[in-house]
Amino acid sequence: MNFNMSWTRSSAPQSVRQLTGSASSSSDIKTYSMAKVILILLLALIFEAVGVVFLSKGLKEIGEVSRLSVAEVAGLIARGVRNPSLLLGVLFEAIFFGALLYLLSQRDVSLIWPLTSLGFVITAIAARLFLHEDVSWIRWSGVILIVLGAGLVTWSEKLKDQPARDSNVSGSEQVGEG
C-alpha cells in the first residue's frame, strides 16, 4: 500500500487546479504544496495544543507523589493510566508527533521546526479558554514575538525558491582570478 501524499498538479483536486490556473506553472505547484504543509501543520498544532491542555488537566487530577517510594510512584502510574484526560492528551500528542514526522519527511527541518513554535500561540489560547488560566500581557507579548519569528521563517522559505539575482561581476573579476 502506497501512502505517498505528494500531489502533482494533475492529481490535485479539480477545485485546486481551477484556482491555480495553467497546468505548467511550477510556482502554483509550490504554492499549493506550501499551503498543504501549512494546513497540516496548523491541524497538527491544534492537536498538540489541546493535547497539552488535557495532559495538564490529567496530571493535576492524578496528584503528586508525596514521598519518593516505589509504592507511591506505582500508585501515581496506576492513576495516570486510568485517567481519561491524561490518556486523551497522550493520544493527541501522538497524532501531533505523527504529523510532525510526515512534515519533516517532506520539508527542511529548518522550516518545519521553527514553525512548530506557533503551537505556543495555540496552547496559550487553549489554556486561556479551557483551563481559564490568566495569561498576562507579557506572555501575550512573547506570543506576538513567536508569531513574528515564524513569519520570518516562512518568508525565508519563499525567498529560497526565488532565483538568485545575477551579479554584475564577470568571471574574470571573481576573487582568485586575473
C-alpha positions as CSV (number, residue, x, y, z in Angstrom):
1,M,0.0,0.0,0.0
2,N,1.4,3.4,-1.0
3,F,0.9,6.2,1.4
4,N,2.7,8.9,-0.7
5,M,0.7,12.1,-0.2
6,S,2.7,14.2,-2.7
7,W,0.3,15.6,-5.2
8,T,1.2,16.8,-8.6
9,R,-0.8,19.4,-10.3
10,S,-2.7,16.8,-12.4
11,S,-3.6,14.8,-9.3
12,A,-4.7,17.8,-7.3
13,P,-8.5,18.2,-6.8
14,Q,-10.3,19.9,-9.7
15,S,-11.0,23.0,-7.4
16,V,-7.3,23.4,-6.8
17,R,-6.4,23.1,-10.5
18,Q,-9.1,25.7,-11.3
19,L,-7.8,28.1,-8.6
20,T,-4.2,27.8,-9.7
21,G,-4.6,28.4,-13.4
22,S,-2.3,26.9,-16.1
23,A,-1.0,23.4,-15.6
24,S,2.6,24.4,-16.4
25,S,3.1,26.9,-13.6
26,S,5.7,25.4,-11.1
27,S,5.1,28.4,-8.8
28,D,1.4,27.3,-8.5
29,I,2.5,23.8,-7.5
30,K,5.0,25.2,-5.0
31,T,2.3,27.5,-3.5
32,Y,-0.2,24.6,-3.3
33,S,2.5,22.4,-1.7
34,M,3.4,25.1,0.9
35,A,-0.3,25.6,1.6
36,K,-0.7,21.9,2.2
37,V,2.3,21.9,4.6
38,I,0.8,24.9,6.5
39,L,-2.6,23.3,6.7
40,I,-1.2,20.0,8.0
41,L,1.0,21.9,10.5
42,L,-1.9,24.0,11.8
43,L,-4.1,20.9,12.3
44,A,-1.2,19.1,14.0
45,L,-0.6,22.1,16.2
46,I,-4.2,22.2,17.3
47,F,-3.9,18.6,18.3
48,E,-0.7,19.4,20.1
49,A,-2.2,22.4,22.0
50,V,-5.3,20.5,23.0
51,G,-3.2,17.5,24.0
52,V,-1.1,19.7,26.3
53,V,-4.2,21.1,27.9
54,F,-5.5,17.6,28.5
55,L,-2.1,16.5,29.9
56,S,-2.0,19.4,32.3
57,K,-5.6,18.7,33.4
58,G,-4.9,15.0,33.8
59,L,-1.7,15.5,35.7
60,K,-3.4,17.9,38.2
61,E,-6.2,15.3,38.6
62,I,-3.9,12.4,39.5
63,G,-2.0,14.4,42.1
64,E,1.6,14.4,43.1
65,V,3.9,11.9,44.8
66,S,4.1,12.8,48.5
67,R,7.3,10.9,49.1
68,L,9.6,9.1,46.6
69,S,9.0,5.4,47.0
70,V,8.2,2.5,44.7
71,A,4.7,2.2,46.1
72,E,3.9,6.0,45.6
73,V,5.3,6.0,42.1
74,A,3.4,2.8,41.2
75,G,0.2,4.4,42.6
76,L,0.7,7.5,40.5
77,I,1.3,5.5,37.4
78,A,-1.8,3.4,38.1
79,R,-3.9,6.6,38.5
80,G,-2.4,8.0,35.3
81,V,-3.2,5.1,33.0
82,R,-6.8,5.2,34.2
83,N,-7.2,9.0,33.8
84,P,-9.2,9.9,30.7
85,S,-7.8,13.4,30.4
86,L,-4.2,12.1,30.6
87,L,-4.9,9.4,28.1
88,L,-6.6,11.8,25.7
89,G,-3.7,14.2,26.0
90,V,-1.2,11.4,25.1
91,L,-3.4,10.4,22.1
92,F,-3.5,14.0,20.8
93,E,0.3,14.4,21.3
94,A,0.8,11.1,19.4
95,I,-1.3,12.5,16.5
96,F,0.8,15.7,16.5
97,F,4.0,13.7,16.5
98,G,2.8,11.6,13.5
99,A,2.0,14.7,11.6
100,L,5.4,16.2,12.5
101,L,7.2,13.1,11.2
102,Y,5.3,13.4,7.9
103,L,6.1,17.1,7.6
104,L,9.8,16.6,8.4
105,S,9.9,13.9,5.7
106,Q,8.6,16.5,3.2
107,R,10.4,19.7,4.0
108,D,13.5,21.1,5.6
109,V,13.8,20.8,9.3
110,S,14.9,24.4,9.3
111,L,11.4,25.4,8.0
112,I,9.2,22.9,9.9
113,W,10.7,23.0,13.4
114,P,10.6,26.8,13.9
115,L,7.0,26.9,12.6
116,T,6.1,24.4,15.4
117,S,6.6,27.3,17.7
118,L,3.2,28.6,16.6
119,G,2.0,25.8,18.9
120,F,2.8,28.1,21.8
121,V,0.3,30.6,20.4
122,I,-2.4,28.0,20.1
123,T,-1.5,26.5,23.5
124,A,-1.8,29.9,25.2
125,I,-5.2,30.4,23.7
126,A,-6.3,26.9,24.6
127,A,-5.0,27.3,28.2
128,R,-7.0,30.6,28.5
129,L,-10.2,29.1,27.1
130,F,-10.2,25.6,28.6
131,L,-8.2,25.9,31.8
132,H,-9.1,29.5,32.5
133,E,-5.5,30.4,33.0
134,D,-4.6,34.0,33.4
135,V,-2.3,34.9,30.5
136,S,-0.6,38.2,31.2
137,W,0.2,40.9,28.7
138,I,3.9,39.9,29.0
139,R,3.1,36.4,27.9
140,W,0.9,37.7,25.0
141,S,3.9,39.9,24.0
142,G,6.0,36.8,23.9
143,V,3.4,35.1,21.8
144,I,3.4,38.0,19.3
145,L,7.2,37.7,19.1
146,I,6.8,34.0,18.3
147,V,4.4,34.8,15.5
148,L,6.8,37.3,14.0
149,G,9.6,34.8,14.2
150,A,7.5,32.1,12.5
151,G,6.6,34.7,9.8
152,L,10.2,35.4,9.1
153,V,10.9,31.7,8.8
154,T,8.1,31.2,6.3
155,W,9.3,34.3,4.3
156,S,12.8,32.8,4.2
157,E,11.3,29.7,2.5
158,K,9.7,31.8,-0.1
159,L,13.0,33.6,-0.7
160,K,14.8,30.3,-1.0
161,D,12.7,29.4,-4.0
162,Q,13.4,32.6,-5.9
163,P,16.2,32.5,-8.4
164,A,19.4,34.3,-7.3
165,R,19.8,37.7,-8.9
166,D,22.6,38.0,-11.5
167,S,25.5,39.9,-10.2
168,N,27.4,42.4,-12.2
169,V,30.7,40.6,-11.5
170,S,32.0,38.9,-14.6
171,G,34.0,35.7,-14.5
172,S,37.4,37.5,-14.8
173,E,36.6,39.8,-11.9
174,Q,35.9,37.0,-9.4
175,V,38.2,36.6,-6.4
176,G,41.2,34.5,-7.2
177,E,41.2,35.2,-10.9
178,G,43.1,37.5,-13.2
